[in-house]
Amino acid sequence: MLDGFDENTIEMVGHDYPFFRHVSGVRDGLDLRYKPDGALQAFASVLENLPFQVNEFSLANYTMMRDRGVEWMTAIPVFLNRAFR
């Protein structure tokens, strides 16, 4: 859990998608805090193990990290964008 956050708070970082601008807020007792950032900055946050509970991340980087023994991350396949980068 992050410092200053209770068990009902989830902080996530990802690209600044227009359809994600209204994600932040409290719903059903869950406080979701979305931090829009560029895709490369979001990926860098993950690689630096910054304290976000939910992150946008590339499948290729995740696969390489798992192959190198990184086990602190769990992938959940959610496709926010149909475009390939």
HELIX and SHEET records of a PDB file:
HELIX    1   1 PRO A   18  PHE A   20  5                                   3    
HELIX    2   2 ALA A   39  LEU A   47  1                                   9    
HELIX    3   3 LEU A   59  ASP A   67  1                                   9    
SHEET    1   A 4 GLY A  25  ARG A  27  0                                        
SHEET    2   A 4 LEU A  30  ASP A  37 -1                                        
SHEET    3   A 4 THR A   9  HIS A  15  1                                        
SHEET    4   A 4 VAL A  54  ASN A  55  1                                        
END                                                                             
